[in-house]
Amino acid sequence: MDRPRVVPVTILLQNWRGGDAAALSQIAEILERELHRLAASYLRRERPGHTLQPTALINEAYLRLVGQDAPPDFEGRSHFVAIAANHMRQILVDHARRHRAAKRGAGVTLMSLDDAHAVSEPRSVDLLALDEALSKLADVDARKARAMELKFFGGLQMAEIAVVLNVSIKTVEKDVRLGAAFLRSALSTASDT
């Protein structure tokens, strides 16, 4: 019995970039479990009663990926997951802004910042404050902000982040450590005001 040929994600990404629209569906099918785990992880950190479900978050990220004029030049699986994670982050931030606007500022969207590398102890932070702190970090050091985003929102391991950022694992470890300190400081300052 012939088995179907398994095509690596990197080749499918190249095919999609080359105009093969069906390749994205294959990528989504291959990475569905990983993206679902990532989406569920984000949503566990959200306020109780959050209206988005993991599948809806994945679908919205998928629509954003498909809706781009030209697909990004993905370097591989980790890079694709990082871009999808970035879209999920933006969707959640947009959703939090709409929710806050609907409540006229009375609601606060909380999520747990429980990444052991990012925070020494679990704590809750406002998603919008975290997004703002990441933006401030990007103004100071874009690579550290990207490393933190990939670690926290992308759920990537240090080696995967190193590949996406094209730096050594030691550099990623340093960037995550310093980025976490910056975010802790920015978030504690934001909560004091």
N, C-alpha and C positions, 0 to 999 in steps of 0.2 A: 504494500500500500504506500503510495506516494504521500509524503508530508508536504504541506505548503511551505514554500521558501520563506524564511524569516529574514526580513530586511532590517538592517540596523537603523536606529532613529536618525543618525547623522546622514545617512543616504536619503532617507525620506525627507529630511529637512532641506537637503540640497535639491531634491526633486520639487518640493513645494516652492522653493525660491526660484526654480527654473520654470514655474508656471503650472505644475501638476497640482491642481486643486484637490484631487482625491488623496494626495499624500498627507494633507493635514488631517483628514479623517482617520487615516491609518495611525498617525502620530498620536492623536487624541485617544484612540482605542488602546494603543500600547501603554500610554502614560496615564490612562484613566484612574487606575488605583492610586498612583502616586499623587495625582492632582486632587483626587477626592480626599485623601489623607491630609493633604496640605490645606484644602478648603475647610475641612472639618476642624482642623487645628486652629485656624483663624477664628472660626465661628464659636468655638468653645471659649475663646477669650472675650467674646462680645457680651453685651448686656443681656440679661435674661429677657426672653420674649423677642429676640431679634427675628426679624421677618425673613431674612435671607436663609436659604438652605444651601448646603454644600454643592448640590447639583446646579442650583441657580447661579451660584458664584462661579462655578466652572464654566457654565454656558455663557455667562456674560463676558468672562475673560476670553473665551473662544471667539465670541463675536467681535471683540476688540482686536484680537489677533487677525481674524479673517478680514476685518474692515479696514485694515491698513492699506495704503496705496501700494506699497511694496513690502513684502515680508522682510523682517530683519534678517541679516546674514548670520544665522545661528551657527555656532561652532560645534554644537553637539547637544546631547540630552540635558546636561546640567545648565547650559546656557538657555535652552528652551524653557526649562522649569523656572529659571531665574526670571525670565521675561514674563512668563505666566504669573509668577508670584507678584511681580511688580504690578501687573494689571489687577490682580486680586486686591492688592493693597489699595490701589487707587479707587477701585469699586467700593471697598469698605469705607474709605475716607469720604468719598462722595455720598455714600449712604448715610454716614454719621452726620455729615453736614446738613443733608436734607432733613434728617430726624431732628437735629438740634434746631434747625430753622422752624420746623413744624411746632416744636415745643417753645419757640421764642427764647432759646438759650437756657431753658430750665433743665433740659435733660443732659446728662453726661454719659457718654459711651465709654464704658470701662472694659479693659482687657487686661489679662494677666501678662506681665512681662517676666516670664518664669525661665527664660533661657539662662542656664547656669553660667554661661560665658558673658552674658550681658548684664546680669544683676546678681549681686551676692545673695540676695534673699528675694523670694517671690513678692511682688507688689502689684497693685493695680494702677494703671495709668490711663488717662484719657487718650483715645485713639488719635484725636485731632492734635493733642499736645505732642504725642509721639511723632506724628507726621511732621509737625512744625519743627521739632527737635532734629529729626533726620534731615530736613531741608537746611537748617542752620549748620549742621555738621557738613553737609554737602558744600556749603559756601566756604567753609574752612578747609575741608579736605574731602574731595569728592570720592576718592578711593575708599577711605574709611567708612563713609556713608554707604557706599555700595556694598562693602563687605558686611556691614551691619544689616542692611536690607536683605541681602542674600542669606545671612545666617538666621535672622529673626523671621522675616516674612517668607523667605524661600525655603527655609528648613534645610539648606545645603550643609554638607560637612566641610570641614576646613580644606580638604584636598579638592573638593569640587569647586569651592570658592576660588582657590588658587588657580584652577584651570580657567574659570570664567574671567578672572581679573588678570590672568597671565603674569602672576607673581609667585614667589615661593610660599610654601605652607607657613614658614616662620614669619614671613611678612604678613600673611593673613592673620595669624595668631596675634601679632603685635597690633595690627589694625583693629581687630575685634576687641582686644583688651582696651586700647585707647579710645575707640569709638564708644564702648560701653561706659567708660568713665565720663566721656562728654555727655552722653545721653542721660546718665544718672544725674549729673549736675544740671543739665537743662530741664529735666523733668522735675527735679526737686525745686528749682527756681520757679518753674511754672506753677507748681502746686502751692508755693508760698504766696503767690500773688492773688 
